Amino acid sequence: MIHSRIIGSGSYLPRNVVTNAALAQRMDTSDDWIRSRTGIRQRHIAEANETSSSLAFEASKAAIASAGIAAQDIDLIIVATSTPDYVFPSTACLLQDKLGIKGSPAFDLQAVCSGFVYALTTADLFIRSGQHRCALVVGAEVFSRILDWNDRGTCVLFGDGAGAVILKADDQPGIMASALHADGSHAGILSVPGNICGGKVTGDPFLRMDGPAVFKFAVRVLDEVAREILAKCKLQVDDVDWLIPHQANLRILESTAKRLGLPHEKLIVTVDQHGNTSAASVPLALDLALRDGRIKAGDKVMLQGVGGGFTWGAVLVQI
């Protein structure tokens, strides 16, 4: 039976670091206000010449090196992003060209902050089908481009970055189980309700969010989908070595772990370092914890995403 395993990871954050103190100089906010409500200390903001594909390229190079493979070994590229370089071609095709690869399928997947979990599940199914053997899965975002910098309720929350993994066919399970969900009736609580028509922006081009509604929804569904995964694998909560939820808000992360009954020591937190990077947040956190040695071979890691759509899902991975 064909399975898939994560054999390498990588990440990249823009060099431009914007602290809470820096934001306080340009709007009515403070470091204490932001930290107490979100846990965020700073975020990375892309320069004008940096795009989702360029961030993805840097993260992908690191993942390829970590996996010990050549770029030409990759036969599938999936990029999770809500902030593509262009309307088309896809960010994945632009990334493929930057990596010097030709011929293999490459496409974007848009599930906002659940994007990486959706993309990892999709790549796993492609590999398990036998059609592909080595996939590059990336989450990359430049959310700073869709923020209203006069709205302190949203602009302080987000940042830019990219994370990537190499998923390869194996005879031993790496991706143990996954579950994906969506409910479009909740679209209004987190969205960018604008579009391009006739060369002009129609509607609102900025991210808008009902924070309390998102919090309640996110904590509930992250708990439910984690339990769904554990039931599929016939495992208990105690069998999970690490929990990596989407890094949206420290309160959401801690509430999710508490509802599951997981100790804080098993929770990977990076939101303080780079804010909410949407589809990039889970692979960024995974890469950091792999590289600093917290996550070790054989560990079971629960990856979770929840975001606009509304979408949510989880993947249980054995490293």
N, C-alpha and C positions, 0 to 999 in steps of 0.2 A: 504493500500500500504506500502511495506517495504522500508525504507530509511536507511541510515547509518549516524552516528554522531561520531565525535572525542570526546572521553570521558577522555582521558589522554594523556600526552606527557612526553618525557624524552630525555636527551641528555648526551653525554659524550665526553670529549676532553682529549687527553693524557696530562700527567703532564709536559712533556718536551716542554717548550715554547722557540721558536727561534725568536728573534727579528730581525728587519732589520739591526740593528747595528752589531749583531752577524754574519749575512750573509756578511756584508761589510768587515769583517775581513778575509774572505776566498775567496772572488771574487771581481771583479771590479764592484762594485755597491755602493750605499749609501742609507741611510734612506730617504733622500730627493728625490732621483731618484725614489725609489719604491713608496713612498707615493704620489708623484705628478702624477704618471701615473696610480696607481691602488687604492690608498686609504688604502692599507694594512700596518699595523704597526707590526704585528707579526703573527705567525702561530704555531700550535701544531704539533709535530712530534712524531710518535709512536716509542716506544722502540723496540728492536729486538724481544722481546717476546710478543709483542702486534700485534694482527691481526684484520682483519675486523670483524670476529666473536666475538672476545673478546671485542672490542669496542661496537659492537652491543648488546652484553650481558649486559653491564653496562647501556647503554641507555634504553634497554628494561626493565630492573629492575625498573628504575626510572619511566618509562611510566606506568608499571603495578601498581606501588604504587600510582601514580597520579590518575589512573582510579579507584582505590579501588577494584580491582578484584584479583582473584588468577590466577596464570600462567595456571592452568588446565582449566580455562574458555576459553582460546584461542583455536579456532578451525581452524585457518588459519594463516600461517606465510609467508610473502613476504619480501625478503631482496633485496633492490636495491643496487647494487655494481658493479664496474668495476675492483675491486681489491680483488677478492675472495681469501680465504685462500689457496685453492687447485684448480686444474683443475676440479676435483670432489672428494668427494661429495660437494654439494652446501653449501655455507655459511649459508643458511637458515636451512639446516639439522643440521649443527654443532651448530647453535644457539638453535635450538629446543632441542638438547640433553643437552646443558648447562642449559636450563630452566627447564629440567626435564619433558618435554612434549613428549608424544608418540601418533602416530596414525594419527594426523591431517596433511593435506597437508602442505608442506613447500618447497618453491622454490625461486631461485634467478631470478631477472629481471635486464637485462643489457641495459640501455639507457643512460649511462654516466651521465651527469649533469642534465638530465631530469628524471633520474631514479626514484626519489621519487614521482614525479607527475604521472609518468606512473604506479608505484606500488600502489599509493593511488587510482587512477582510477580503476585499476584492482580489488583491494580489495572491493571497493564500488560496482562494478558489481557483484562480487561473493555474497556479502551480499544481494543486491537487488534481486538476483535470488532466494533467500531462501535457498541456499545450506549451507551457513555458517552464524553465528551470531556474532562472535567476532574475529576480525583480528588484528594481530600485523604487522604493516608496518614499515620497518626500512630502512634508508639510512646509509650506513657505508662504509668508504673508508680509505685506507692507500696509498694515492697517492704518498707519499714520496718514495715509493718503485719503482716507474716507472719514476722518474725524473732524468734528466741529470744535475747533480749538477755543471757542468761546463757551462751550458747554462743559463745565467742570465735572458734571456727573458722569460723563463718558470719556472725555479725552484723557483723563488721568489714569484710566484703567488699562490702556492698550499699548502695545509696542510691536516692533518688527523683528523678524528672525526666520530661521529655517532649520529643520531637523530632518534627518534621513536615515533609513535602514536598508540593508541588503537582505533580501529574503531568498533563500535557496532551497531547492528540492532536497529532501533527506528521507531516509527510511525510518527515522525516529521523530515523533511529534514535537514540534516547537510551538506552533499555534495550536493550542489545545481545544479552544472553543471560541465562538464569537456570536454576537447578537446585535442586530441593528434595528432601529425603530425611527419613526417620524410621525408627526401629527401637525399637519399644516394649519389646523384651526388656531394654533398659538403663534402664527407668523407675526402678528402685530406687536408682540412684546419685545421683539428684538429683530430689527431689520434695517436695511438701507433702501428706503422706498422711492428710489429714483431710477432713471433710465436715460438712454440716449436716443433721440428721435430727430431725424432731419438735421443732424449735426449740432443739436442743442440738448442740454440736460433738461429732462422733464421730471417733475416731482422733486423730492428731497434727496440730494446726493450724499447726505451724511448719515452716519450710524445713529440710530435712535433706539433707546432701551428703557423698558419699565423694570428698573432694578429689583424691587421687592418681588415682583411676579416671576422674574427670571430665577431669583434665589430659591423661592419655594418650589418651582418646577424642577430646577436642576437637582436639588438635594433629594427630592423624591425619586426621580427616575434613575439617578445614579445608584441609589440604594437598590432599587428594583432590578436593574439590569445586571448588577454584580451578583445578586442572588440567583438570577436566571442562569448566568454562566456557571456558577458553582453547582447548581442542580444538574445542568447538562453533563458536567464532569464528575458528578457524584462526590464532590468535595465539600469540606466545611470551611468557614471563614478562616479558621486557624491555619488552614493549609496554604493560604496566601502569604507569601513572604514580603511582597511590596505592593503598595497601591499607588498608581500614578493616574489621578483624575486630571481632566483638563484644568490647566492652571488659570482659572478665571479670577478667583477671589479666595483669600485665605479662609474666610468664614465658610465658604462652600466646601472647600477641601476638608476642613476640620469637622464640619457637620456630617459630611458623607462618611468619613472614617468612624465617627462616633455612632452613627446609625447602624453601621455594619458591625460594630463591636471590635474594630481593629485598633490596636494601640497606636498612639501618635508616632512611635518609633518606626512603624512600618509605612508611614506616609512620606512620599517624596514631594518636597515643596521647592519650587523654583520661582513662583510668581513674584516673590519679593525682589528677585534679581532682574526680571525682564517684563513684568506685567503680563497681561493677557495677549499672547501672540496667536490666538485662534488656532488654526490647523497645525501650527508649528509647535504649540506648547507641549504636547505629549512627547513627541520625539526629542525635543530639546531636553526635557527632564529625564527621559530614558537614557540619552547619550551621556548626560552629566553623571548619573548614578552608576552607569557602566564604567565610565572612565575613572571615577574616584574610588571604585572598588566596593561600593556598597552592594550593588547587585552582582552576584557571582554565578558561575556556571551551575545549572541545576535549579536555581531559584525560580519560583512561580510569581509572575508579575501580572497584576490586573491593570490593564490600560483602559481608560474611560474617556469618552467625549460627550459633550452636550452643547448644543448651540442653535443659532437661529434656524428656523424652518417650521416647527422645531424638530431638531434631529437629536438622537442620542444612541449610544451603543457602547459595547465593551468587548475587549479581546483578552483572553487569558493566555499568557505566553510563558513557556518554560525555556529559560535561557540555556 
